[in-house]
Amino acid sequence: MISVLFAVLTALSNGAASVFQRRAAATVPSSKAMHASLIGQLLRKKVWLAGIGLVILAAVCQAVALANGPIAVVQPIFVIELPATLLLAGHIMRVRLPRRVWYGVAAVTLGLALGMATADPGGGRETVYGWAWIPALVVTAIFEAAVISGALSTRGNIRGALLGLAAACGYSLTAALMKDAMARLSDSDGVVALLTSWQLYGTAVAGVGSLFLLQNALQAGTLVAVQPMLTLGDALISILYGVTLFGESLRTGWWLLPEAGALALVAVGCVELARSPLASGKTAPPSRVK
């Protein structure tokens, strides 16, 4: 399935980008928090630029995935981004992963499989009908304002977690706008219809705003605090957009019990993985062979 393949590629790129960006953002003084100068500082760091390159690659893969599948299917797959990245990093750096990391990988993988099997997401339409975007954007703005205000009144990991949630909401909105924009390619005007749609430019604005929030989240707190909120928040809010805007469907009723268990597994796995030295960037690469 094309949407699943490109969703996996997106997850790989995003996971690596988060680790690179965390390493760069952690070196910036806290006085730069929530200032445009934070980006200026990060632009001087090669590791951050590498992360941005991966973000761009992820955006292309995500667009292809969303153009070929429902949001409720594509976005939850992104929970594998951290375990996949750590496994890849461990292989490249020739670092033996501790048992707890493998437990985290297993928890996230099983949680995703259980969640997708029990929720059985699917259906829906390609575009958003009528004026449905207006209430969705209003509710999103209120939610973002509340979460960011709460973050600014705190410090440390709590601020990082709240800003991670705000970034997750922004990325979910970006995905919904991107899916609606990509649907314009099927119109008779094709590329012209895409380039003249407000959703395309809304995608760019939401994406940049989300990136700014994520940098501040990573600068304020540890990856342990930020990553679970970012990962779970993106998946859950994206599903909400898929159901309310695109008419996608999920199982409810007693199915909510195993779905809640799946979320718990993913959350525990993400916390465990984010604690690993590879995720925090504390593991040194192996020496070069002379």
C-alpha positions in Angstrom: 0.0 0.0 0.0 1.6 3.3 -1.2 0.3 5.4 1.7 1.7 3.0 4.3 5.1 2.8 2.6 5.5 6.6 2.4 4.2 7.0 5.9 7.0 4.7 7.1 9.6 6.7 5.1 8.1 9.9 6.7 8.5 8.4 10.2 12.1 7.5 9.5 13.0 11.0 8.4 11.1 12.7 11.2 12.5 10.6 13.9 16.1 11.3 12.8 15.3 15.0 12.4 14.0 15.2 16.0 17.2 13.7 17.4 19.4 16.0 15.4 17.3 19.1 16.3 17.3 18.2 20.0 21.1 18.0 19.9 21.4 21.4 18.3 18.6 23.1 20.4 20.0 21.9 23.7 23.2 24.0 23.1 21.3 27.3 22.7 20.9 29.5 25.9 17.5 29.5 27.5 17.3 33.3 27.1 16.6 32.6 23.4 13.4 30.7 24.1 10.3 31.9 22.2 12.4 34.4 20.2 13.0 34.5 16.5 16.7 34.7 17.3 16.5 31.0 18.3 16.3 30.0 14.7 19.2 32.3 13.8 21.3 30.5 16.4 20.3 27.1 15.1 21.0 28.1 11.5 24.7 28.2 12.4 24.7 24.5 13.5 25.3 21.8 10.8 23.5 19.1 12.8 20.3 21.3 12.9 20.6 21.9 9.1 20.8 18.2 8.6 17.6 17.8 10.6 15.9 20.4 8.5 16.9 18.5 5.3 15.3 15.4 6.8 12.2 17.5 7.6 11.9 18.5 4.0 12.3 14.9 2.8 9.6 13.9 5.4 7.2 16.5 4.1 7.5 15.2 0.5 6.9 11.6 1.7 4.0 12.7 3.9 2.3 14.5 1.0 2.5 11.3 -1.1 1.1 9.2 1.8 -1.8 11.6 2.5 -2.6 11.8 -1.2 -3.1 8.0 -1.2 -4.6 7.2 2.2 -6.8 8.5 5.1 -5.2 10.7 7.8 -6.4 8.2 10.4 -4.2 5.5 8.8 -1.2 7.6 7.8 -0.5 9.8 10.8 -0.6 7.0 13.5 2.1 5.2 11.7 4.4 8.0 12.6 4.7 6.6 16.2 7.4 4.3 14.9 9.7 7.2 14.0 11.7 7.1 17.3 12.2 3.3 17.5 13.1 3.0 13.8 15.6 5.9 14.1 17.3 4.4 17.2 17.6 1.0 15.6 19.1 2.6 12.5 21.5 4.8 14.5 22.6 1.9 16.6 23.4 -0.1 13.5 25.3 2.8 11.8 27.2 3.7 15.0 27.9 0.1 15.8 26.4 0.6 19.3 24.9 -2.4 21.1 21.4 -1.4 22.2 20.5 -2.2 25.8 17.7 -4.6 26.6 15.4 -1.7 27.8 15.6 -0.1 24.3 14.4 -3.3 22.7 11.6 -3.4 25.3 10.7 0.1 24.2 10.8 -0.9 20.5 8.5 -3.8 21.2 6.1 -1.7 23.2 5.7 0.9 20.5 5.4 -1.7 17.7 2.9 -3.8 19.5 0.9 -0.7 20.6 0.7 0.5 17.0 -0.3 -2.9 15.7 -3.0 -3.3 18.4 -4.3 0.2 17.9 -4.6 -0.1 14.1 -6.2 -3.6 14.4 -8.8 -2.6 17.0 -9.6 0.9 15.7 -9.6 -0.2 12.0 -9.4 3.4 10.6 -10.5 4.1 7.1 -13.1 5.5 4.8 -13.7 9.1 4.4 -13.4 11.6 1.5 -10.5 13.3 -0.1 -11.6 16.9 0.5 -13.2 19.0 3.2 -16.8 20.0 2.5 -18.0 23.6 2.5 -17.1 25.9 5.4 -16.0 23.1 7.8 -12.5 24.5 8.0 -13.8 27.6 9.8 -14.9 26.0 13.1 -11.9 23.6 12.9 -9.4 26.5 12.7 -11.1 28.4 15.4 -11.0 25.5 17.8 -7.4 24.8 16.9 -6.4 28.4 17.6 -8.1 28.3 21.0 -6.4 25.1 21.9 -3.0 26.3 20.8 -3.4 29.6 22.7 -4.3 27.7 25.9 -1.4 25.2 25.6 1.2 27.8 24.7 0.0 30.1 27.5 0.3 27.3 30.0 3.8 26.5 28.7 5.0 30.1 29.1 4.0 30.0 32.8 6.2 27.0 33.5 9.8 25.9 33.0 11.8 22.8 32.2 10.2 19.6 31.2 6.6 20.7 31.8 7.2 23.6 29.4 8.8 21.2 26.9 5.9 18.8 27.2 3.3 21.4 26.6 5.1 23.0 23.7 5.6 19.5 22.3 1.8 19.1 22.5 1.3 22.5 20.8 3.8 21.4 18.0 1.9 18.1 17.6 -1.4 20.0 17.1 0.3 22.2 14.6 1.8 19.2 12.7 -1.7 17.5 12.7 -3.2 20.7 11.2 -0.4 20.7 8.7 -1.3 17.1 7.6 -5.0 17.9 7.3 -4.3 21.0 5.2 -1.8 19.1 3.1 -4.3 16.3 2.4 -7.0 18.8 1.4 -4.5 20.6 -0.8 -3.2 17.5 -2.5 -6.7 16.5 -3.4 -6.8 19.5 -5.8 -4.4 17.6 -8.1 -7.3 15.4 -9.2 -9.3 18.4 -10.4 -9.4 19.3 -14.1 -7.0 22.2 -13.5 -4.5 19.9 -11.7 -1.4 21.8 -10.7 -3.1 25.2 -11.1 -5.8 24.2 -8.7 -3.2 23.2 -6.2 -1.2 26.4 -6.5 -4.3 28.6 -6.2 -5.7 26.8 -3.1 -5.4 28.5 0.3 -4.8 25.1 1.9 -1.4 24.8 0.2 -0.2 28.1 1.8 -1.9 27.3 5.0 0.2 24.1 5.1 3.4 26.1 4.8 2.3 28.5 7.6 1.2 25.8 9.9 4.4 23.8 9.2 6.7 26.7 9.9 4.8 27.5 13.1 5.0 23.9 14.2 8.7 23.8 13.6 9.2 26.9 15.7 7.2 25.4 18.5 9.1 22.1 18.3 12.5 23.9 18.5 11.3 25.7 21.7 10.0 22.4 23.1 13.3 20.7 22.5 15.2 23.7 23.9 13.1 23.8 27.1 12.9 20.1 28.0 14.4 16.7 27.5 13.5 14.4 24.7 11.8 12.2 27.4 9.3 15.0 28.1 8.8 16.2 24.5 8.8 13.1 22.4 5.8 11.2 23.9 3.6 14.4 23.7 4.7 15.0 20.2 4.2 11.4 19.0 0.9 10.7 20.7 -0.5 14.2 20.3 0.2 14.1 16.5 -1.5 10.7 16.1 -4.6 11.5 18.2 -5.2 15.0 17.0 -4.7 13.9 13.4 -7.3 11.1 13.9 -9.7 13.8 15.2 -9.1 15.9 12.1 -9.7 12.9 9.9 -13.0 12.0 11.6 -14.4 15.5 11.9 -13.2 17.0 8.6 -12.8 14.1 6.2 -15.5 11.8 7.6 -13.1 8.9 8.3 -14.3 6.2 10.7 -13.0 4.3 13.8 -14.4 1.5 15.9 -15.9 2.7 19.2 -17.9 1.0 22.0 -16.0 -1.8 23.8 -13.2 -1.4 21.2 -12.1 1.7 23.2 -10.6 -0.6 25.9 -8.0 -2.3 23.7 -7.4 1.1 21.9 -6.6 2.7 25.3 -4.3 -0.2 26.0 -2.5 0.4 22.7 -2.0 4.1 23.6 -0.5 3.1 26.9 1.9 0.7 25.3 3.0 3.4 22.8 3.4 6.0 25.6 5.5 3.7 27.8 7.6 2.7 24.8 8.3 6.3 23.7 9.4 7.3 27.2 11.7 4.3 27.5 13.2 5.0 24.1 13.6 8.7 24.7 15.7 7.9 27.7 18.3 6.0 25.7 21.7 7.6 25.2 21.3 7.4 21.4 18.1 9.5 21.6 19.8 12.1 23.8 22.9 12.3 21.6 25.2 11.2 24.5 26.6 8.1 22.7 29.8 8.8 20.9 30.3 7.4 17.5 32.8 4.6 17.0 36.4 5.4 16.2 37.3 5.5 12.5 39.2 2.5 11.2 42.7 3.6 10.3 
